[in-house]
Amino acid sequence: MGFFSKIKHHIKNITKSAEQEAKEQRELAEITAKEAEEKLEIIRKAKSKGKGLVRKDIPPQRKVFEKIIEKFNLYDPADQRDREQHDVNKQGLALTFQQLKYGLKEIGLKAPIDCERSVSLELPNCLLPCIGRIDIEDENNFVEIKTKWRKKNRPRKDGTSNYSLPKIDEGYLGWQDHILQVAFYWLANNKKKKPHLLVLNENNYNIFNSDNCDDLKPENLELQLNKMAMIAKRRERVMENHAGKTTWFQDIPCDFEHFFWNGLGDHKQAAMKLWGLV
């Protein structure tokens, strides 16, 4: 089996695994819902008989948020800076979750609704398919969700600093990368579903689609295909040159001054060591 054939086989396994995982999550959700309904029925019967006091049931949205907090707390910060950012994000988590609910309500997806469905796309002149997962979708629409968290500003003269919310208007930092991602999901759905880019922070949200954004009009999403293929082809050349070896970094320059490396602690040091910079 050739190098790219092995990768294709691996991608199929990843996609199959993701689909199986999604199926298991749906089944788990159905079982949980059934168990919750059975418990509610017991409570209703107890109330109707008037025997003793019955504790008020926890609202479903509160249960959802408690699960979010539980998952959020599993994150292990890489260093002190990352830990401080994580604490700031946690303070704004409830408000951000509220904005997410407002945004999704305005978009108005209709049941059945699916989350994290795996999709793939064959790109022009590329050997391997591009794969991804759609955040949330219904039969006619899909939504790509982007959150913008408070960022630490430059220190003041006295050495202190504060945190401010990034902009979420059209053209914000990272806009073009997000448009490219939305275009991928649109093409992977055979151009049949209307794309929505939901960008939010703890104070507000914006919904971008073909009705209010030129970049998301079909004719402009089509133009992103060549860009995708160019990026993928460049990566394939690197993969082919190194045939799966860990020498690939020799053909990829890395900008360690980029803000993406902030708060990565030992991970950044390990990467710089790989590139021979420490």
FENWOBEL-V568317 format. One record per residue. N is the residue number from 1. SS is DSSP state (~ for helix, > for strand, _ for the rest). D_FIRST is the distance of its C-alpha to the first C-alpha in Angstrom with 2 decimals. Layout:
n=N ss=SS d_first=D_FIRST
n=N ss=SS d_first=D_FIRST
This chain:
n=1 ss=_ d_first=0.00
n=2 ss=_ d_first=3.83
n=3 ss=~ d_first=6.78
n=4 ss=~ d_first=8.38
n=5 ss=~ d_first=6.05
n=6 ss=~ d_first=6.30
n=7 ss=~ d_first=9.87
n=8 ss=~ d_first=10.54
n=9 ss=~ d_first=9.75
n=10 ss=~ d_first=11.99
n=11 ss=~ d_first=14.53
n=12 ss=~ d_first=14.88
n=13 ss=~ d_first=15.64
n=14 ss=~ d_first=18.08
n=15 ss=~ d_first=19.75
n=16 ss=~ d_first=20.07
n=17 ss=~ d_first=21.50
n=18 ss=~ d_first=23.88
n=19 ss=~ d_first=25.06
n=20 ss=~ d_first=25.71
n=21 ss=~ d_first=27.56
n=22 ss=~ d_first=29.64
n=23 ss=~ d_first=30.49
n=24 ss=~ d_first=31.60
n=25 ss=~ d_first=33.70
n=26 ss=~ d_first=35.39
n=27 ss=~ d_first=36.13
n=28 ss=~ d_first=37.53
n=29 ss=~ d_first=39.66
n=30 ss=~ d_first=41.02
n=31 ss=~ d_first=41.90
n=32 ss=~ d_first=43.55
n=33 ss=~ d_first=45.50
n=34 ss=~ d_first=46.68
n=35 ss=~ d_first=47.81
n=36 ss=~ d_first=49.60
n=37 ss=~ d_first=51.38
n=38 ss=~ d_first=52.49
n=39 ss=~ d_first=53.93
n=40 ss=~ d_first=55.70
n=41 ss=~ d_first=57.21
n=42 ss=~ d_first=58.61
n=43 ss=~ d_first=60.13
n=44 ss=~ d_first=61.65
n=45 ss=~ d_first=63.26
n=46 ss=~ d_first=64.62
n=47 ss=~ d_first=66.11
n=48 ss=~ d_first=67.69
n=49 ss=~ d_first=69.40
n=50 ss=_ d_first=70.66
n=51 ss=_ d_first=70.07
n=52 ss=_ d_first=69.80
n=53 ss=_ d_first=67.99
n=54 ss=_ d_first=64.42
n=55 ss=_ d_first=62.25
n=56 ss=_ d_first=61.12
n=57 ss=_ d_first=57.43
n=58 ss=_ d_first=55.17
n=59 ss=_ d_first=54.21
n=60 ss=~ d_first=50.55
n=61 ss=~ d_first=50.02
n=62 ss=~ d_first=51.28
n=63 ss=~ d_first=48.83
n=64 ss=~ d_first=45.97
n=65 ss=~ d_first=47.18
n=66 ss=~ d_first=47.61
n=67 ss=~ d_first=43.95
n=68 ss=~ d_first=43.10
n=69 ss=~ d_first=45.27
n=70 ss=~ d_first=43.66
n=71 ss=~ d_first=40.15
n=72 ss=~ d_first=41.59
n=73 ss=_ d_first=43.15
n=74 ss=_ d_first=39.88
n=75 ss=_ d_first=38.93
n=76 ss=_ d_first=39.36
n=77 ss=_ d_first=40.67
n=78 ss=_ d_first=39.24
n=79 ss=_ d_first=42.68
n=80 ss=~ d_first=46.30
n=81 ss=~ d_first=45.78
n=82 ss=~ d_first=42.94
n=83 ss=~ d_first=45.21
n=84 ss=~ d_first=48.05
n=85 ss=~ d_first=45.89
n=86 ss=~ d_first=44.65
n=87 ss=~ d_first=48.31
n=88 ss=~ d_first=49.30
n=89 ss=~ d_first=46.52
n=90 ss=~ d_first=47.68
n=91 ss=~ d_first=51.21
n=92 ss=_ d_first=50.10
n=93 ss=~ d_first=47.60
n=94 ss=~ d_first=50.08
n=95 ss=~ d_first=51.31
n=96 ss=~ d_first=47.80
n=97 ss=~ d_first=46.92
n=98 ss=~ d_first=50.12
n=99 ss=~ d_first=49.19
n=100 ss=~ d_first=45.80
n=101 ss=~ d_first=47.69
n=102 ss=~ d_first=50.08
n=103 ss=~ d_first=47.32
n=104 ss=~ d_first=45.38
n=105 ss=~ d_first=48.69
n=106 ss=~ d_first=49.55
n=107 ss=~ d_first=46.24
n=108 ss=_ d_first=46.97
n=109 ss=_ d_first=43.70
n=110 ss=_ d_first=44.31
n=111 ss=_ d_first=42.97
n=112 ss=_ d_first=40.37
n=113 ss=_ d_first=38.91
n=114 ss=> d_first=35.34
n=115 ss=> d_first=34.04
n=116 ss=> d_first=30.71
n=117 ss=> d_first=28.83
n=118 ss=> d_first=25.22
n=119 ss=> d_first=24.56
n=120 ss=> d_first=21.90
n=121 ss=> d_first=22.37
n=122 ss=_ d_first=20.43
n=123 ss=_ d_first=21.96
n=124 ss=_ d_first=22.91
n=125 ss=_ d_first=20.67
n=126 ss=_ d_first=18.21
n=127 ss=_ d_first=14.46
n=128 ss=_ d_first=14.71
n=129 ss=_ d_first=17.47
n=130 ss=> d_first=20.37
n=131 ss=> d_first=21.38
n=132 ss=> d_first=24.78
n=133 ss=> d_first=27.53
n=134 ss=> d_first=30.91
n=135 ss=> d_first=33.89
n=136 ss=> d_first=36.11
n=137 ss=> d_first=36.63
n=138 ss=_ d_first=38.50
n=139 ss=_ d_first=38.22
n=140 ss=_ d_first=39.45
n=141 ss=> d_first=39.04
n=142 ss=> d_first=36.79
n=143 ss=> d_first=37.93
n=144 ss=> d_first=36.35
n=145 ss=> d_first=38.48
n=146 ss=> d_first=39.26
n=147 ss=> d_first=41.74
n=148 ss=_ d_first=43.83
n=149 ss=_ d_first=45.34
n=150 ss=> d_first=48.31
n=151 ss=> d_first=47.60
n=152 ss=> d_first=49.64
n=153 ss=_ d_first=51.94
n=154 ss=_ d_first=53.00
n=155 ss=_ d_first=55.60
n=156 ss=_ d_first=59.25
n=157 ss=_ d_first=61.76
n=158 ss=_ d_first=62.64
n=159 ss=_ d_first=59.02
n=160 ss=_ d_first=58.48
n=161 ss=_ d_first=56.00
n=162 ss=_ d_first=55.31
n=163 ss=> d_first=52.50
n=164 ss=> d_first=52.39
n=165 ss=> d_first=50.35
n=166 ss=_ d_first=48.06
n=167 ss=_ d_first=48.75
n=168 ss=_ d_first=47.00
n=169 ss=_ d_first=48.40
n=170 ss=_ d_first=46.30
n=171 ss=_ d_first=44.82
n=172 ss=_ d_first=44.59
n=173 ss=_ d_first=42.40
n=174 ss=_ d_first=38.75
n=175 ss=~ d_first=39.73
n=176 ss=~ d_first=37.33
n=177 ss=~ d_first=34.29
n=178 ss=~ d_first=35.45
n=179 ss=~ d_first=36.06
n=180 ss=~ d_first=32.51
n=181 ss=~ d_first=31.24
n=182 ss=~ d_first=33.63
n=183 ss=~ d_first=32.53
n=184 ss=~ d_first=28.89
n=185 ss=~ d_first=30.03
n=186 ss=~ d_first=32.35
n=187 ss=~ d_first=29.73
n=188 ss=~ d_first=27.26
n=189 ss=_ d_first=30.18
n=190 ss=_ d_first=30.58
n=191 ss=_ d_first=33.80
n=192 ss=_ d_first=35.59
n=193 ss=_ d_first=36.65
n=194 ss=> d_first=39.28
n=195 ss=> d_first=38.13
n=196 ss=> d_first=40.39
n=197 ss=> d_first=40.11
n=198 ss=> d_first=42.26
n=199 ss=> d_first=43.27
n=200 ss=> d_first=45.66
n=201 ss=_ d_first=47.49
n=202 ss=_ d_first=50.16
n=203 ss=_ d_first=52.90
n=204 ss=_ d_first=51.49
n=205 ss=> d_first=48.61
n=206 ss=> d_first=47.67
n=207 ss=> d_first=45.81
n=208 ss=> d_first=44.28
n=209 ss=_ d_first=43.25
n=210 ss=_ d_first=43.85
n=211 ss=_ d_first=47.53
n=212 ss=_ d_first=48.33
n=213 ss=_ d_first=45.54
n=214 ss=~ d_first=44.68
n=215 ss=~ d_first=41.25
n=216 ss=~ d_first=40.29
n=217 ss=_ d_first=41.54
n=218 ss=~ d_first=38.91
n=219 ss=~ d_first=39.35
n=220 ss=~ d_first=38.74
n=221 ss=~ d_first=35.76
n=222 ss=~ d_first=34.18
n=223 ss=~ d_first=34.59
n=224 ss=~ d_first=32.38
n=225 ss=~ d_first=29.25
n=226 ss=~ d_first=29.17
n=227 ss=~ d_first=29.66
n=228 ss=~ d_first=26.73
n=229 ss=~ d_first=24.46
n=230 ss=~ d_first=25.88
n=231 ss=~ d_first=25.23
n=232 ss=~ d_first=21.63
n=233 ss=~ d_first=20.91
n=234 ss=~ d_first=22.54
n=235 ss=~ d_first=20.42
n=236 ss=~ d_first=17.16
n=237 ss=~ d_first=18.57
n=238 ss=~ d_first=19.34
n=239 ss=~ d_first=15.91
n=240 ss=~ d_first=14.40
n=241 ss=~ d_first=17.26
n=242 ss=~ d_first=16.76
n=243 ss=_ d_first=12.96
n=244 ss=_ d_first=13.74
n=245 ss=_ d_first=16.78
n=246 ss=_ d_first=20.19
n=247 ss=_ d_first=21.73
n=248 ss=~ d_first=21.25
n=249 ss=~ d_first=24.95
n=250 ss=~ d_first=26.02
n=251 ss=~ d_first=25.39
n=252 ss=_ d_first=26.96
n=253 ss=_ d_first=30.76
n=254 ss=_ d_first=32.19
n=255 ss=_ d_first=35.69
n=256 ss=_ d_first=37.03
n=257 ss=_ d_first=40.31
n=258 ss=_ d_first=38.80
n=259 ss=~ d_first=40.40
n=260 ss=~ d_first=37.08
n=261 ss=~ d_first=37.19
n=262 ss=_ d_first=40.65
n=263 ss=_ d_first=40.98
n=264 ss=_ d_first=37.62
n=265 ss=~ d_first=39.33
n=266 ss=~ d_first=37.19
n=267 ss=~ d_first=34.00
n=268 ss=~ d_first=35.44
n=269 ss=~ d_first=36.47
n=270 ss=~ d_first=33.02
n=271 ss=~ d_first=31.52
n=272 ss=~ d_first=34.28
n=273 ss=~ d_first=33.63
n=274 ss=~ d_first=29.94
n=275 ss=_ d_first=31.22
n=276 ss=_ d_first=33.86
n=277 ss=_ d_first=36.79
n=278 ss=_ d_first=38.52
